[in-house]
Amino acid sequence: MSADLSWMLEDIVHNVPHARHAVLLSADGLPRGATEGLAEKEVRTISAAMAGMQSLSRATAHFAGPEEDRQWNQTIIEFSHGWSFLIGAGQGSYLAAAAAPDVDMQQISFRMHRLVARLGNNLTSPPRVSAEDAGGRRLGAPRQQGSGDTGFVLDALDRVISEVKGARHAVLLGSDGLPRGATTGMSRDLADTISAAMTGIHAYSRVTSRFAGATEDAQWRQTVIEFQHGWIFLMTAGPDAFLAAAAEHDCDIEEFTTRLHEVVPRLTASATATTTMTATAKATASTSATQGKGTGHA
């Protein structure tokens, strides 16, 4: 790692109260600099996780909206014990920083962007995400639902999307990466794609937990991805479940996330009931088949 770059990263830790660490990394996950206090193994792990998360984030750009300009701006990860931030630092480079829960968000964001500018001409503007880079089809007009969608559309989520201006889509997914339900207009194929990507983003987010601060009872709360054209939120939705949602860039994100958190208990209860009914149906079918075989043998 470059000593010069590592020395420049100290600006964030020294000048932002409650800032903890900073790491400069390449798009392929190789560290290019880090502040003091991080072991070399930790720096490599953080760099690989941040690069992986950024790659998946770009793949979900179409979930945030169909606009042509899908430039990624930043990713913010919230834990019970702190924050992790990731921004572009030029062509093929990213800057990650970690801070305590009570850090001034505007101040650390300002210092990170100022540092990127100070790094000079060697680190140019971050690449834009094109429709091809985003790796998915566009979200156009809501499709007509077929009989196969019965039980897949979650009415509680639909109400939030319809009542919050600028809200676009939402999907409830399990820790296995499979969707449990979504809002009107999302096909099962799209829900599958987003759910798989979000499961990976959650896994990478958790890897950065020690970067935000070393505590035994650390809990991940949410990951927020900001694009030029919109937002994506990933939050916990009870045991073994997550909620992913997208909104336009000018959406009132405080209102949107508050409404999403409020609806989580109902979604969890609904998912539990659906799982129980499915398990009961399978057990009943299995019992009937066994009895049928027994009768035939007699």
Buried (B, 14 or more C-beta within 10 A) or exposed (E): BEEEBBEBBBBBBEEBEBBBBBBBBBBEBEBBBBBEEBEEEBBBBBBBBBBBBBBBBBBBBBBBBBBEEBBBBBBBBBBBBBBBBBBBBBEBBBBBBBBBEEBBEEBBBEBBBEBBEEBEEEBEEBBBBEBEEBBBEEBEEEEEEEEEBEEBBBEBBBEBBEEBEBBBBBBBBBEEBEBBBBBBBBBEEBBBBBBBBBBBBBBBBBBBBBBBBEEEEBEBEBBBBBBBBBBBBBBBBBEEBBBBBBBBBEBBBEBBBEBBBEBBEEBBEBBEEEEEEEEEEEEEEEEEEEEEEEEEEE
